[in-house]
Amino acid sequence: MAGVILVFNVGSSSVKFTVFDVTPQNVADGTTGGVPDRLVHGEIENHADGFSFYVNDSTGARCVDERIVTADPHPLDHLLNWLSSHAQGRTLLGVGHRIVHGGPDFSAPVRLTPAVLDQLEALTPFAPLHQPVTLAPARAIAGYRPDLLQIACFDTAFHQTIPEMARLLPLPRRYAQKGVRRYGFHGLSYTWIAQRLKVCDPALYAGRTIIAHLGSGASLCALKSGKSLETTMGFTALDGLMMSTRSGMIDPGALLYMIREEGAGWSELVDTLYRQSGLLGVSGISSDMRVLREQLVDEKDPAIVKAISQALELFEYRLIEEIGALAAVMEGLDGLVFTAGIGERESALRANVCAKLGWLGVKMDAEANARHASVISTADSTVTVRVEPTDEEAVIMDNVLSFITRDQERVASSC
């Protein structure tokens, strides 16, 4: 029987989904043979009076564009009904979810049961903005289809290999006993890139490589011998690099200032640090690096030019600073990989960052960088610099497929 796997990648106000076509042979032998075809991908945007439902086909063309009022079914019920009527005879075999936080106990993908959902919801204080929204689809689908296989895949799991010293926060011990320690995030993206390197550049996979996941959220991972040794995000996804709207690492004294001098409470701090800082906060214009670069070309106001320039330069400065720190932790550097939206598209950023890393042996091929080639370093560069697209959804799909395969093998062995 032909089937599909549904994968969710949930944001704060939207639900992104991808439907993978899984052939019988894929399921039978437990291998994807590469990444199965994406039948459709889409998004559900929530509004005060309902939701919008968008679907794009495998070519990227929009095939569904609906605005649904609250009198209609729940958004996920609507999605499942639409999928059932448009799957062309394919059965929904399972659902995969990107879950931001696995806490100290979840170090690998897990089958979602009511008990596991309760355990993951208990981690909400560790990721109050992300955990509830990433768990919501799983909880809702469990209500509609309790027998449907659902798998949780964790952004924190890839970093289970970092040493204890890298996990500790310099706080009183009682906090560590409550699970307040460094976890790291973007693990699904790092998993994909590590798998890619193992195939296309085994030397970097086995060596000392920094992976730069640069999107609206941004972090670095020090990959040594194929495992995470250190990462820039810590207890939360707010730590480390400057991001699109997040501050990244900041002196805690600045927070004490906001509390004492401005009377800021929890909500105000969350809004400032998560939504009003980063590129948006420093530029005062936009959180989108493409918008900032475009405006910088034609802008005549010196104050705005300065603000935009400082935002772009500060983003690069923090990136260079953290690359240097991770190179020190690994005692050298063999490779640097740029990935995610900014990392894959921003040739100017890559050029500026690599120009400052010459002391590490980085030499960039300007022409290769301009055309976003897979390898953008020169032949005589001590450090190999690559640009690799990431694919978190494919990692989730592959994990769901593994569970399906194991279930089928158990059924077959019991016959």
N, C-alpha and C positions, 0 to 999 in steps of 0.2 A: 504494500500500500504506500503510495506516495504521500509525503507529509511535509509540514512546514514547522519551523521554530520561530517563535515570536520573541524579540529581544527589546527590552526597555532600557532607555538611558534618560533618566528623569532630571529636569532642572527645577528651579524654584517656582516657575509659573507655567511651565509647559512639560508635556510628556512626549518625548521622541521615541519612535518605535521603528524597528526594521523587521521584515519578514523574510526569512531565508528558506529557499527551496531545498529540502533534504531528500535526495533520491534514495530508493530502497538500498542500493549498493553502499551508499554512504553509511546508512544505519547498520547494515549487515556487517561491514568490516571495521566499523568504528573509526574511519578516517574521513576527513573532509576532502582529501584529494586536492588541496588548495582550499579556497573559501567558496562554499556553495553560492549559487546565484542569489542575489537579492531580488525577490519578486517586487517588493514595494518598500518604501520607507516614508514615514509621515510624522505628523506632529498634532498633538491636541493642545490648544491654548485655552486656558480657563479665563472666563470673563465674569463680571458680577451677575449677569443675567443668563449665563449659559456657557457655551464653549464653541470654539471653532475646530473643525476637523479637516485636516489636509492630508492628502496622499499623493506621492509621486511614484511613477512607475520606474522600471529598471533603467530607463534612459534618462531619468531625471525630469520628465515631463509631468506637469500637474494633471492628475486624473480625477481627483476629488477635491472640492473646495466648498465646504458647508459651514453655515453658521446655525448652531443648534440652541434652541431656547431651553430653559430649565424644565419645561413640561415634558421634554423628551427624555430618553433613557440616560442613565449615568454615562459619562464619557467612555469608560472602559467597557461597559456593557454594549455601548454603541459600536466600539471598535471590534469586539468579539463577534457581534452580529454581522457587521460588515465583512469581516474576514471569513466567516462561515459561508456567506453567500457569494464571495468572490474568490474562493480558494481553488476553484476548478477541480473539485473532487479530492483535493489534498486534505489530510487530517492534521489538525493542530496537535503535534506530538508533545510539545513542552514550551515553557516560557522561561526566559532568563532575565535576571534583573541585576543592574549595576547598583550595589549597595555601598555607600560611601564608607561606613565604619563597621569593622568586624570586631573591634575591641580586642582584648587579650586572648579570647577563647576561640575565635573563628579565623583559622589560618589557611583555609582552603574552601572551595565552593561547597555548598551544603544544600540539601533538599529542604525546602521551606515547608515546615509543619506549623500548626498553631503554636506549639511550644517554642519552636525556633523563632517565629515571628515575635513572640512575647520577649524572648531574650534580646533580640535585636532592637526592639522598641525601648528596652531598658537602657540602651546605649545612647538614647537621645541627648542626655546632658553633654556627651562628648562631641556631638555634631548637631546642635539644636536646629540649624537651618537646613541641613541636608538629609539627616536620617529619616525624619517623618515623611518627607515627600518621596524619597526613594522606596520606602516601604509601602506607601499608600496603594500603588497598583497591585502589589502582591496580596495585600489584605483584601482588596476589593475583588480580585479574581478568585481568591479562595472562597469568597461568598457565593460567586456565580457558578464556579466549576471546582468544587472541593476535591475532585479526583484528578484534576489536571496537574501534571508534573510541573513544579516551579522550582527553579534553582537560583540561589543567591550567590553572586560573585562579588568579592570585596576589593575595594580600592586599597585597603591596608595590607592585604595578604602578602603581596610581593615583598614587602619590607620586613617580613618575619625573620629574615636572616641577618639583620643589622645587629652588631654586638651590643651587649648590655650597657656598656659605657655610652653608646650613642643613644640609648633609649632613656637614660636617666635625665630628669630635670633637677636643677639645683634648688629644690624646695624641701620643706620638712618631709620626713619619711611617710607621714600619714597620707600624703597625697599619692605617692607611688602605690601604697597599699590599696587605694581606691581606683587604681587604673589610670591615674593622671601621669602619663609619660609620653614620649615621642613615638608616633606610629608611622607617619609617612602616608602619602596618598598618590593618586594617579597610577596605582599599581597595575590596572588592566592595560593601560597604555604602555607601561614599561615591560609588561609581559609580552605584548605583541612585538615591540622593538627587539627585545632579547631573543625571541624566537626567530625574527628576521635575520639578526646578526649571526645566529648560529648557522644559518644556511648560506647567507651571502657574504659574510666576513667573519669566519670562525676565529681569526686572530683577535679581532676586537671583542668578540663574545668571551673569549678566554682570558683576555688581557685586562687593562685598566681603562674603562670607557665611561665618560660622562654622557648621560642622555638628558637632553634639555627639552622637556615637555612645555612648550610655550603657547598657551592659548589664553582664553579669558582668565582661566586659572593657570598658574605657572609654577613649575618646580623642576628641580634637578635630581638625578639619581646617579650615585657612584656605583657602577657595575664592575665588579671585580670577580674574575673567574666565573662569570655567568650569574652571579648573585648580587643582590642589593647589599652594599656595605654601608651606605649612608645616603641620606636624602635631605632636602632643604625644608620640606614641610614637617611639622612635628606633631604636637598634641592635636592640632586642628589644621584644616586646610587654609588657615589664615596666615600661617607662618612662612618665613623664607623670602622668596623673591617678591619684588613689586609686581603687581598684576594689573588687570584692566580696571577693576574698581576696588580691589583689596590692597591693603597697605603692605602686606608681607611683614617681615621682621620689624619691630618697632620697640623703642625704649619703653618699658612699662611705666616709667615716670611720666611719659606723655599722657598715658591713660589716667594716672593719678591727678595730673593737672586738669584734665577734662572733668573729672569727678568733682574736684575741690573748687576749681575756679568757675566752671560752667554749670555745675550741678547735674552733670550728665548721669543718667541712669543706664540700666542694661540695654534698653531699646535704643537709646541714643548712641551708645558705644557700638552696638551691632551695626546700626545704620551707617555710622561714620567709617568704621573699619572694613566692613564688607561691601558697602554700596557706594560710598562717596569718596574713596581714596584712590590710590594707584594712579594710572594714566589720567583718569577722569579728574581726580582731586588736584593733581599737580598742574595739569593743563587748564582746567576750568572749562574745557571745550567738549571733549569726547573721551570715551573709554576705548574707542576703536583706533588702533594704530594706523590703519589705512586712511581714515578720515583726517587724522592729525598730520600725516605726511602730505596729503593732498592740500590741506588748508595752508600748510607751511609754505608751499610754493607760491601762492598768490597773496598771502596775507600782507597787508601794509602797516598795520598797527604794531609798533615796536614792542609794546607790552605783551600783546598776544603772541607775537613771534617768539619772544623770550620764554613765555610760559610753556608753549608747545615744545620748543627746543629743550627746555629743562626736563620736561616730562619724558621725552624720548631718550635723552642722555642719562637720566637717572635710572630708567629701566635697564639700559645697557650697562651702566656702572654697577648696579646691584648684581646683574648677571655675571659680569666679569669677576666681581668680588667673590661670589659663591663658587664659581668654577675654580678659582685659585684655591679656595678652602678645601674643596673636594679633591683636587689634585694632590694637595698636601696630605690628606687623609690616606689616599691610595699610594702615596710615595712615588708619584709620577703619573703620566698620562699617555695612553696609546691612541685613544680615539675620542671623538666628540660627535654626537649625533643630535641634529636639530629635528624636532617633530612637532606635531599639532599645528593649529592654524597659523600662528605667528611664525613659528619655527620653520614651517614648510614654505611660507609665502614671502617672508620679509628678507629679501636678499641684502638690503641696506643694513639691517640689523646684524645679519650674519657677518657681513664684511667688517663692520665696525668692531664687533666683538672679537673676531679672529685677529684683527690688526693689533689688538691689545694683548694677544696671547702668544706673540712671537717668542717671548722668553721661554715658553713651554715647547717650542719647536713647531708651532702652527704656521703653515704657509698656505695661503688661499689662492686658488685658481680663479681669477676674477671672471673670466668668461664662463666657466662652469657654474660658478655661483649665480651669475646673472640669468642663466637658463634653468636654474634649479635642478642641476644634475644630481645624480645619486651620490657621487663623490665630488666634493668641491675643493679638496686640498690638492696641492701640486705633488708630483711624483717624488720630490725630494723632501716633502714635509715629514717631520718626525712623528707628527700626530695626524692620523687619518680623520678627515672631517666629512661626515655624511649628512644627507638630507633624506629622511625616511618617513613616508606617511604612516600615521598610526591607525589602528582599527580596533577600538575597544569592543565594538559590537561582535566582531568575528571571534574574539577571545571568549566572550560570553556564550555565543552560539556553540563554539567547540566544547565548552564545558557541559552545556545542556546535552549535546549529542553524546558525550561520554556517559552521562547518567542513563540516557535512553539505551545505549548499547549494553551497559552492564545489566540493566533490567531485563532486556531481551535475552541475554546470556543466562541469567538466573532462571527465567521461565523455560528456556530450552533445556537446561540441565535437569530440571525437575520433571520433565516429561518422560 
